[in-house]
Amino acid sequence: MPSSSPFRPLSTEPLLSSPRAVDVPDLVAQARSGRPRAVARLISLVEDAHPSVPALMEALMPFSGRAHVIGLTGAPGVGKSTTTSALVAAFRARGARVGVLAVDPSSPFSGGALLGDRIRMQEHAADPEVFIRSMATRGHLGGLSWAAPAAVRVLDAVGCDVVLVETVGVGQSEVEVAGAADTTIVLLAPGLGDGIQAAKAGILEIGDIFVVNKADREGADATVHDLRHMVALAERRDAGAWRPPVVKTVAMTGHGIEDLMSAVDKHRSWLHVEHLQERRVDRAVREIEALALERLRTRTGAATAHRAVRDLAAAVVAGRTSPYAAAEQVVAVLTSAQAPDR
């Protein structure tokens, strides 16, 4: 097994001295040296919102920002997992280290993920240069897990050249992947909806590359035609604007994957001209806002038991004040009573 692999076999020493204690420098060093259990532990800590996560993120920051993040989204049944697996094989053929985050729906009983996407990628399970992680949505809308952006940062920092993020099957609002990826691939398939439905779902606005998978089925050419027509109508007219291509694939056999890789390469080159920094700043803005709102929700949750908040709620019910005015008072109390976390 090559020593350059970022995901080396496990050693015999214990990973952590205690399930509760986290030695941040040691854990980061283990993950950076390629121990898959350490990488998995980092992502688990992120998912569980462990108190050590801010320190872990600080320690990982100097190593992040190198990976190309590719999001794959589309309706259930279009072949997202099969396409993801085909892309892993194509990137590995180039010698790239690949990380995969496959977001599965949460069980309504346990809250866990089915791991169906990981099952479909078993052919890569023994490859030390590939790290595959399934994540549960845990009720989060938008097609991703709420912890996905931080998990992407982990895989980036531990040495992945490419991080593939596969979403839950999208509906008409689950388009969050566009804010988490450098390149967003939207998959469609014949018989699962035409270009009009794609426009209705909002995916024309988020796709950098459109893929009509299962193109060996009847109706594939009509789907491509409809989609190209819709993309043309939605196109920006700026001289330097990206024009999303439409690619036909049969991911099960690998047909068209070369064309898809070529489209990804062209989009990455376009990004590096001047757009990558802007896109990543936008992504960081969304991540900061989400974390700030979550912290505020946590503080508000603790405050709801406070008598003053209950009095405000009673005043709203009685019609003496509005929910908006009451919320402003709660925020004022929270921000004045607690200094920001450092």
Contacts in CASP RR format, 6 or more apart in sequence:
PFRMAT RR
TARGET T0000
AUTHOR 0000-0000-0000
METHOD contacts of the structure
MODEL  1
MPSSSPFRPLSTEPLLSSPRAVDVPDLVAQARSGRPRAVARLISLVEDAH
PSVPALMEALMPFSGRAHVIGLTGAPGVGKSTTTSALVAAFRARGARVGV
LAVDPSSPFSGGALLGDRIRMQEHAADPEVFIRSMATRGHLGGLSWAAPA
AVRVLDAVGCDVVLVETVGVGQSEVEVAGAADTTIVLLAPGLGDGIQAAK
AGILEIGDIFVVNKADREGADATVHDLRHMVALAERRDAGAWRPPVVKTV
AMTGHGIEDLMSAVDKHRSWLHVEHLQERRVDRAVREIEALALERLRTRT
GAATAHRAVRDLAAAVVAGRTSPYAAAEQVVAVLTSAQAPDR
1 8 0 8 1.000
1 9 0 8 1.000
1 128 0 8 1.000
2 128 0 8 1.000
5 34 0 8 1.000
5 97 0 8 1.000
5 128 0 8 1.000
5 129 0 8 1.000
6 32 0 8 1.000
6 34 0 8 1.000
6 97 0 8 1.000
6 129 0 8 1.000
6 131 0 8 1.000
6 158 0 8 1.000
6 159 0 8 1.000
6 160 0 8 1.000
7 34 0 8 1.000
7 35 0 8 1.000
7 36 0 8 1.000
7 39 0 8 1.000
7 128 0 8 1.000
7 129 0 8 1.000
7 130 0 8 1.000
7 131 0 8 1.000
8 33 0 8 1.000
8 34 0 8 1.000
8 35 0 8 1.000
8 36 0 8 1.000
8 128 0 8 1.000
9 128 0 8 1.000
10 35 0 8 1.000
10 36 0 8 1.000
10 37 0 8 1.000
11 35 0 8 1.000
15 27 0 8 1.000
15 30 0 8 1.000
15 35 0 8 1.000
15 37 0 8 1.000
15 38 0 8 1.000
15 41 0 8 1.000
16 22 0 8 1.000
16 23 0 8 1.000
16 27 0 8 1.000
16 41 0 8 1.000
17 23 0 8 1.000
22 45 0 8 1.000
22 50 0 8 1.000
22 52 0 8 1.000
22 56 0 8 1.000
24 52 0 8 1.000
24 55 0 8 1.000
24 56 0 8 1.000
24 59 0 8 1.000
25 59 0 8 1.000
27 38 0 8 1.000
27 41 0 8 1.000
27 42 0 8 1.000
27 56 0 8 1.000
28 42 0 8 1.000
28 56 0 8 1.000
28 59 0 8 1.000
28 60 0 8 1.000
30 37 0 8 1.000
30 38 0 8 1.000
31 38 0 8 1.000
31 39 0 8 1.000
31 41 0 8 1.000
31 42 0 8 1.000
31 154 0 8 1.000
31 157 0 8 1.000
31 158 0 8 1.000
32 63 0 8 1.000
32 157 0 8 1.000
32 158 0 8 1.000
32 159 0 8 1.000
34 158 0 8 1.000
36 131 0 8 1.000
39 131 0 8 1.000
39 154 0 8 1.000
39 155 0 8 1.000
39 158 0 8 1.000
40 133 0 8 1.000
42 56 0 8 1.000
42 60 0 8 1.000
42 154 0 8 1.000
42 158 0 8 1.000
43 133 0 8 1.000
43 135 0 8 1.000
43 147 0 8 1.000
43 151 0 8 1.000
43 154 0 8 1.000
45 52 0 8 1.000
45 53 0 8 1.000
45 56 0 8 1.000
46 53 0 8 1.000
46 56 0 8 1.000
46 147 0 8 1.000
46 150 0 8 1.000
46 151 0 8 1.000
46 154 0 8 1.000
47 135 0 8 1.000
47 136 0 8 1.000
47 138 0 8 1.000
47 145 0 8 1.000
47 147 0 8 1.000
47 151 0 8 1.000
49 147 0 8 1.000
53 150 0 8 1.000
54 341 0 8 1.000
57 150 0 8 1.000
57 153 0 8 1.000
60 153 0 8 1.000
60 154 0 8 1.000
60 157 0 8 1.000
61 157 0 8 1.000
63 156 0 8 1.000
63 157 0 8 1.000
63 158 0 8 1.000
63 159 0 8 1.000
64 153 0 8 1.000
64 156 0 8 1.000
64 157 0 8 1.000
65 156 0 8 1.000
65 280 0 8 1.000
66 156 0 8 1.000
66 159 0 8 1.000
66 161 0 8 1.000
67 152 0 8 1.000
67 155 0 8 1.000
67 156 0 8 1.000
67 159 0 8 1.000
67 160 0 8 1.000
67 161 0 8 1.000
67 162 0 8 1.000
67 163 0 8 1.000
68 161 0 8 1.000
68 162 0 8 1.000
68 163 0 8 1.000
68 182 0 8 1.000
68 183 0 8 1.000
68 268 0 8 1.000
69 152 0 8 1.000
69 156 0 8 1.000
69 162 0 8 1.000
69 163 0 8 1.000
69 165 0 8 1.000
69 180 0 8 1.000
69 181 0 8 1.000
69 182 0 8 1.000
69 183 0 8 1.000
70 87 0 8 1.000
70 162 0 8 1.000
70 163 0 8 1.000
70 164 0 8 1.000
70 165 0 8 1.000
70 181 0 8 1.000
70 182 0 8 1.000
70 183 0 8 1.000
70 184 0 8 1.000
70 185 0 8 1.000
70 264 0 8 1.000
71 164 0 8 1.000
71 165 0 8 1.000
71 166 0 8 1.000
71 167 0 8 1.000
71 177 0 8 1.000
71 180 0 8 1.000
71 181 0 8 1.000
71 183 0 8 1.000
71 184 0 8 1.000
71 185 0 8 1.000
72 80 0 8 1.000
72 83 0 8 1.000
72 84 0 8 1.000
72 87 0 8 1.000
72 164 0 8 1.000
72 165 0 8 1.000
72 166 0 8 1.000
72 167 0 8 1.000
72 177 0 8 1.000
72 185 0 8 1.000
72 187 0 8 1.000
73 80 0 8 1.000
73 143 0 8 1.000
73 166 0 8 1.000
73 167 0 8 1.000
73 169 0 8 1.000
73 170 0 8 1.000
73 174 0 8 1.000
73 175 0 8 1.000
73 177 0 8 1.000
73 184 0 8 1.000
73 185 0 8 1.000
73 186 0 8 1.000
73 187 0 8 1.000
73 203 0 8 1.000
73 206 0 8 1.000
74 80 0 8 1.000
74 167 0 8 1.000
74 169 0 8 1.000
74 170 0 8 1.000
74 186 0 8 1.000
74 187 0 8 1.000
74 188 0 8 1.000
74 203 0 8 1.000
75 169 0 8 1.000
75 170 0 8 1.000
75 171 0 8 1.000
75 188 0 8 1.000
75 189 0 8 1.000
75 192 0 8 1.000
75 193 0 8 1.000
75 201 0 8 1.000
76 169 0 8 1.000
77 169 0 8 1.000
77 189 0 8 1.000
77 192 0 8 1.000
78 187 0 8 1.000
78 188 0 8 1.000
78 189 0 8 1.000
78 192 0 8 1.000
78 213 0 8 1.000
78 214 0 8 1.000
79 187 0 8 1.000
79 189 0 8 1.000
79 213 0 8 1.000
79 214 0 8 1.000
79 251 0 8 1.000
80 117 0 8 1.000
80 166 0 8 1.000
80 167 0 8 1.000
80 169 0 8 1.000
80 187 0 8 1.000
81 102 0 8 1.000
81 116 0 8 1.000
81 117 0 8 1.000
81 120 0 8 1.000
81 121 0 8 1.000
81 166 0 8 1.000
82 120 0 8 1.000
82 213 0 8 1.000
82 251 0 8 1.000
82 252 0 8 1.000
83 185 0 8 1.000
83 187 0 8 1.000
83 211 0 8 1.000
83 213 0 8 1.000
83 249 0 8 1.000
83 251 0 8 1.000
83 257 0 8 1.000
83 260 0 8 1.000
84 100 0 8 1.000
84 102 0 8 1.000
84 117 0 8 1.000
84 121 0 8 1.000
84 164 0 8 1.000
84 166 0 8 1.000
85 120 0 8 1.000
85 121 0 8 1.000
85 123 0 8 1.000
85 124 0 8 1.000
85 251 0 8 1.000
86 249 0 8 1.000
86 251 0 8 1.000
86 254 0 8 1.000
86 257 0 8 1.000
87 164 0 8 1.000
87 257 0 8 1.000
87 260 0 8 1.000
87 261 0 8 1.000
88 98 0 8 1.000
88 100 0 8 1.000
88 121 0 8 1.000
88 124 0 8 1.000
88 130 0 8 1.000
88 164 0 8 1.000
89 123 0 8 1.000
89 124 0 8 1.000
90 257 0 8 1.000
90 258 0 8 1.000
90 261 0 8 1.000
91 98 0 8 1.000
91 161 0 8 1.000
91 162 0 8 1.000
91 261 0 8 1.000
92 98 0 8 1.000
92 124 0 8 1.000
92 127 0 8 1.000
92 129 0 8 1.000
92 130 0 8 1.000
95 129 0 8 1.000
96 129 0 8 1.000
96 161 0 8 1.000
96 162 0 8 1.000
97 129 0 8 1.000
97 130 0 8 1.000
97 159 0 8 1.000
97 160 0 8 1.000
97 161 0 8 1.000
97 162 0 8 1.000
98 124 0 8 1.000
98 129 0 8 1.000
98 130 0 8 1.000
98 131 0 8 1.000
98 160 0 8 1.000
98 161 0 8 1.000
98 162 0 8 1.000
98 163 0 8 1.000
98 164 0 8 1.000
99 130 0 8 1.000
99 131 0 8 1.000
99 132 0 8 1.000
99 133 0 8 1.000
99 155 0 8 1.000
99 160 0 8 1.000
99 162 0 8 1.000
99 163 0 8 1.000
99 164 0 8 1.000
100 121 0 8 1.000
100 124 0 8 1.000
100 130 0 8 1.000
100 131 0 8 1.000
100 132 0 8 1.000
100 133 0 8 1.000
100 163 0 8 1.000
100 164 0 8 1.000
100 165 0 8 1.000
100 166 0 8 1.000
101 133 0 8 1.000
101 135 0 8 1.000
101 148 0 8 1.000
101 151 0 8 1.000
101 152 0 8 1.000
101 155 0 8 1.000
101 163 0 8 1.000
101 164 0 8 1.000
101 165 0 8 1.000
101 166 0 8 1.000
102 116 0 8 1.000
102 117 0 8 1.000
102 118 0 8 1.000
102 121 0 8 1.000
102 132 0 8 1.000
102 133 0 8 1.000
102 134 0 8 1.000
102 135 0 8 1.000
102 166 0 8 1.000
103 113 0 8 1.000
103 117 0 8 1.000
103 134 0 8 1.000
103 135 0 8 1.000
103 136 0 8 1.000
103 137 0 8 1.000
103 143 0 8 1.000
103 144 0 8 1.000
103 145 0 8 1.000
103 148 0 8 1.000
103 165 0 8 1.000
103 166 0 8 1.000
103 167 0 8 1.000
103 168 0 8 1.000
104 112 0 8 1.000
104 113 0 8 1.000
104 114 0 8 1.000
104 115 0 8 1.000
104 116 0 8 1.000
104 117 0 8 1.000
104 134 0 8 1.000
104 135 0 8 1.000
104 136 0 8 1.000
104 137 0 8 1.000
104 168 0 8 1.000
105 113 0 8 1.000
105 114 0 8 1.000
105 136 0 8 1.000
105 137 0 8 1.000
105 168 0 8 1.000
106 112 0 8 1.000
106 113 0 8 1.000
106 136 0 8 1.000
106 137 0 8 1.000
106 138 0 8 1.000
106 139 0 8 1.000
107 113 0 8 1.000
107 114 0 8 1.000
107 136 0 8 1.000
111 136 0 8 1.000
111 138 0 8 1.000
112 136 0 8 1.000
112 138 0 8 1.000
113 134 0 8 1.000
113 135 0 8 1.000
113 136 0 8 1.000
113 137 0 8 1.000
114 134 0 8 1.000
115 134 0 8 1.000
116 134 0 8 1.000
117 134 0 8 1.000
117 166 0 8 1.000
118 132 0 8 1.000
118 133 0 8 1.000
118 134 0 8 1.000
121 132 0 8 1.000
124 130 0 8 1.000
124 132 0 8 1.000
125 132 0 8 1.000
131 155 0 8 1.000
131 158 0 8 1.000
131 160 0 8 1.000
133 151 0 8 1.000
133 155 0 8 1.000
135 145 0 8 1.000
135 147 0 8 1.000
135 148 0 8 1.000
135 151 0 8 1.000
136 145 0 8 1.000
137 143 0 8 1.000
137 144 0 8 1.000
137 145 0 8 1.000
137 168 0 8 1.000
138 145 0 8 1.000
138 146 0 8 1.000
140 146 0 8 1.000
141 173 0 8 1.000
141 174 0 8 1.000
141 176 0 8 1.000
142 167 0 8 1.000
142 168 0 8 1.000
142 170 0 8 1.000
142 173 0 8 1.000
142 174 0 8 1.000
142 175 0 8 1.000
142 176 0 8 1.000
142 177 0 8 1.000
143 167 0 8 1.000
143 168 0 8 1.000
143 169 0 8 1.000
143 170 0 8 1.000
143 174 0 8 1.000
143 175 0 8 1.000
143 176 0 8 1.000
143 177 0 8 1.000
144 165 0 8 1.000
144 167 0 8 1.000
144 168 0 8 1.000
144 176 0 8 1.000
144 177 0 8 1.000
144 180 0 8 1.000
145 151 0 8 1.000
146 290 0 8 1.000
146 294 0 8 1.000
148 165 0 8 1.000
148 180 0 8 1.000
149 180 0 8 1.000
149 283 0 8 1.000
149 286 0 8 1.000
149 287 0 8 1.000
149 290 0 8 1.000
150 287 0 8 1.000
152 163 0 8 1.000
152 165 0 8 1.000
152 180 0 8 1.000
155 163 0 8 1.000
156 163 0 8 1.000
165 177 0 8 1.000
165 180 0 8 1.000
165 181 0 8 1.000
167 174 0 8 1.000
167 176 0 8 1.000
167 177 0 8 1.000
168 174 0 8 1.000
170 201 0 8 1.000
170 203 0 8 1.000
171 201 0 8 1.000
172 200 0 8 1.000
172 201 0 8 1.000
172 202 0 8 1.000
175 201 0 8 1.000
175 202 0 8 1.000
175 203 0 8 1.000
175 205 0 8 1.000
175 206 0 8 1.000
177 184 0 8 1.000
177 206 0 8 1.000
178 184 0 8 1.000
178 205 0 8 1.000
178 206 0 8 1.000
178 207 0 8 1.000
179 282 0 8 1.000
179 283 0 8 1.000
179 286 0 8 1.000
180 283 0 8 1.000
182 268 0 8 1.000
182 271 0 8 1.000
182 276 0 8 1.000
182 279 0 8 1.000
182 280 0 8 1.000
183 208 0 8 1.000
183 209 0 8 1.000
183 264 0 8 1.000
183 267 0 8 1.000
183 268 0 8 1.000
183 271 0 8 1.000
184 206 0 8 1.000
184 207 0 8 1.000
184 208 0 8 1.000
184 209 0 8 1.000
185 207 0 8 1.000
185 208 0 8 1.000
185 209 0 8 1.000
185 210 0 8 1.000
185 211 0 8 1.000
185 260 0 8 1.000
185 264 0 8 1.000
186 198 0 8 1.000
186 203 0 8 1.000
186 206 0 8 1.000
186 207 0 8 1.000
186 209 0 8 1.000
186 210 0 8 1.000
186 211 0 8 1.000
187 210 0 8 1.000
187 211 0 8 1.000
187 212 0 8 1.000
187 213 0 8 1.000
188 195 0 8 1.000
188 198 0 8 1.000
188 210 0 8 1.000
188 211 0 8 1.000
188 212 0 8 1.000
188 213 0 8 1.000
188 223 0 8 1.000
188 227 0 8 1.000
189 212 0 8 1.000
189 213 0 8 1.000
189 214 0 8 1.000
189 217 0 8 1.000
189 223 0 8 1.000
190 212 0 8 1.000
190 214 0 8 1.000
190 215 0 8 1.000
190 217 0 8 1.000
190 218 0 8 1.000
190 219 0 8 1.000
190 220 0 8 1.000
190 222 0 8 1.000
190 223 0 8 1.000
191 217 0 8 1.000
191 219 0 8 1.000
191 223 0 8 1.000
193 223 0 8 1.000
194 222 0 8 1.000
194 223 0 8 1.000
194 226 0 8 1.000
195 223 0 8 1.000
195 226 0 8 1.000
195 227 0 8 1.000
195 229 0 8 1.000
195 230 0 8 1.000
196 226 0 8 1.000
196 230 0 8 1.000
198 204 0 8 1.000
198 226 0 8 1.000
198 227 0 8 1.000
198 230 0 8 1.000
199 230 0 8 1.000
199 234 0 8 1.000
204 230 0 8 1.000
204 231 0 8 1.000
204 234 0 8 1.000
205 234 0 8 1.000
207 244 0 8 1.000
208 242 0 8 1.000
208 244 0 8 1.000
208 267 0 8 1.000
209 244 0 8 1.000
209 245 0 8 1.000
209 247 0 8 1.000
209 260 0 8 1.000
209 263 0 8 1.000
209 264 0 8 1.000
209 267 0 8 1.000
210 227 0 8 1.000
210 231 0 8 1.000
210 244 0 8 1.000
210 245 0 8 1.000
210 246 0 8 1.000
210 247 0 8 1.000
211 246 0 8 1.000
211 247 0 8 1.000
211 248 0 8 1.000
211 249 0 8 1.000
211 260 0 8 1.000
212 220 0 8 1.000
212 223 0 8 1.000
212 224 0 8 1.000
212 227 0 8 1.000
212 246 0 8 1.000
212 247 0 8 1.000
212 248 0 8 1.000
212 249 0 8 1.000
213 249 0 8 1.000
213 250 0 8 1.000
213 251 0 8 1.000
214 220 0 8 1.000
214 250 0 8 1.000
214 251 0 8 1.000
214 252 0 8 1.000
215 224 0 8 1.000
215 248 0 8 1.000
215 249 0 8 1.000
215 250 0 8 1.000
215 255 0 8 1.000
216 250 0 8 1.000
216 255 0 8 1.000
220 248 0 8 1.000
224 246 0 8 1.000
224 248 0 8 1.000
227 246 0 8 1.000
228 246 0 8 1.000
231 243 0 8 1.000
231 244 0 8 1.000
231 246 0 8 1.000
235 241 0 8 1.000
235 243 0 8 1.000
242 267 0 8 1.000
242 270 0 8 1.000
242 275 0 8 1.000
245 263 0 8 1.000
245 266 0 8 1.000
247 256 0 8 1.000
247 259 0 8 1.000
247 260 0 8 1.000
247 263 0 8 1.000
248 256 0 8 1.000
248 259 0 8 1.000
249 255 0 8 1.000
249 256 0 8 1.000
249 257 0 8 1.000
249 259 0 8 1.000
249 260 0 8 1.000
250 256 0 8 1.000
251 257 0 8 1.000
271 279 0 8 1.000
295 341 0 8 1.000
296 331 0 8 1.000
296 334 0 8 1.000
299 334 0 8 1.000
299 338 0 8 1.000
300 330 0 8 1.000
300 334 0 8 1.000
303 309 0 8 1.000
303 330 0 8 1.000
303 333 0 8 1.000
303 334 0 8 1.000
304 310 0 8 1.000
308 333 0 8 1.000
309 330 0 8 1.000
312 321 0 8 1.000
312 326 0 8 1.000
312 329 0 8 1.000
312 330 0 8 1.000
313 326 0 8 1.000
315 321 0 8 1.000
315 326 0 8 1.000
316 322 0 8 1.000
316 323 0 8 1.000
316 326 0 8 1.000
END
